[in-house]
Amino acid sequence: MFIQHLLRPHIAKLEPYSSARDEYSGEEGIFLDANENPIGSVTAAMYNRYPDPYQKKIKEKLAVIKGVKPENIFLGNGSDEAIDLLIRAFCEPYRESILIMPPTYGMYEVSANINAVAVQKVPLDTNFHIDLEAVKKAITPQTKIIFICSPNNPSGNLLSQEAITEILETFKGITLIDEAYIDFSPQASWLPMLEKYPRMVLIQTFSKAWGLAALRLGMAFAHSEIIAVLNKIKPPYNISKTTQDLVWDSLQYERFKNEMVERILEQRKFLEKKLTAFDFVEKIYPSDANFLLVKMRNAQNIFEYLLSQKIIVRNRVKVAAGCLRISVGTKEENQQLLQTLQEYVNINSKKIRLW
Ligand SMILES: Cc1ncc(COP(=O)(O)O)c(C=O)c1O
């Protein structure tokens, strides 16, 4: 195994739990092996049998869509599950670390903290690009996984392909590229590079462009040896039958996903243009995702005013000074947001006149 030396030693040696459905994976027969309810379910639909632990049907379909082999795919309860499992597989608590580039998706740090794994932080530069020299300098023999979020959350921009390539070529540990927002970006996925970079792991999700956040299904793509490790340490039946069935069905509607992406991108353009016209907006960061990071005067006040009007945006002032992150809504939602911001301006200009 080429990743043996990178794995935590006890994970490399681990004998995994063998579930009933591991030992017999056929679909026909009298199933008396998993202590299920033989009569049925309390609901009209039948949920009395455990689901496929390896989600083979979805993986076969997904492999065709993504141009990889089923053995290069791991499916998790949201991509957060894959993030957690990768840290657990590769990073020894109290001794080893992950490297992240803030401001970025918060779960990398939280997952590392849960697992008592150290977090090395190399901030993105002022335009939210990778500070490659600083990353290279920060890498130590204890650095096991570098997390790259591209397009990045919360800034929304794709990170430089050259910088990512340099990390892939030189870093001896696992390079994880989180592509949760890749469908909204003009750049293609790193998937075709899977063979060239066997220590690269790509993360994607059904929660964004596919519009299936409630089903909780995340994907990790990697060398089959890395996928085998994730399968070995995951909970046996991590993806429910409902999710497996609904996602399998959804995969035939990829064109609807693409149409929704088009509509969201149109609205992003509209929102960006209208927001720029507000005096309090200082900067809208270029976005390759389905949200905008907007730097504004009085961000905290505006956030609170929007909240009082039941418009909920993400307050990012603590991670990106003066910034709110605004997901692109429907046309009507965006218009409501803009109207509410105009009301905020009107109320405040009246206040100033009264003074
Ligand atoms: C960059 C990034 N990665 C991963 C996730 C988690 O996605 P999932 O719903 O698949 O757990 C999110 C969620 O917002 C995200 O922004």
The ligand as an SDF file (V2000), in Angstrom:
LIG
                    3D

 16 16  0  0  0  0  0  0  0  0999 V2000
  -16.4940   24.4490    1.4350 C   0  0  0  0  0  0  0  0  0  0  0  0
  -17.5040   23.5250    2.0220 C   0  0  0  0  0  0  0  0  0  0  0  0
  -17.2020   22.2360    2.1200 N   0  0  0  0  0  0  0  0  0  0  0  0
  -18.0760   21.3610    2.6350 C   0  0  0  0  0  0  0  0  0  0  0  0
  -19.3070   21.7740    3.0840 C   0  0  0  0  0  0  0  0  0  0  0  0
  -20.2180   20.7590    3.7150 C   0  0  0  0  0  0  0  0  0  0  0  0
  -21.0660   20.2150    2.8150 O   0  0  0  0  0  0  0  0  0  0  0  0
  -22.0170   18.9920    3.1490 P   0  0  0  0  0  0  0  0  0  0  0  0
  -23.3960   19.5380    3.1650 O   0  0  0  0  0  0  0  0  0  0  0  0
  -21.7910   18.0140    2.0480 O   0  0  0  0  0  0  0  0  0  0  0  0
  -21.5990   18.4340    4.4900 O   0  0  0  0  0  0  0  0  0  0  0  0
  -19.6670   23.1170    3.0100 C   0  0  0  0  0  0  0  0  0  0  0  0
  -20.9700   23.5700    3.5070 C   0  0  0  0  0  0  0  0  0  0  0  0
  -21.3520   24.7030    3.5050 O   0  0  0  0  0  0  0  0  0  0  0  0
  -18.7320   24.0210    2.4520 C   0  0  0  0  0  0  0  0  0  0  0  0
  -18.9880   25.3320    2.3560 O   0  0  0  0  0  0  0  0  0  0  0  0
  1  2  1  0
  2  3  1  0
  2 15  2  0
  3  4  2  0
  4  5  1  0
  5  6  1  0
  5 12  2  0
  6  7  1  0
  7  8  1  0
  8  9  2  0
  8 10  1  0
  8 11  1  0
 12 13  1  0
 12 15  1  0
 13 14  2  0
 15 16  1  0
M  END
$$$$
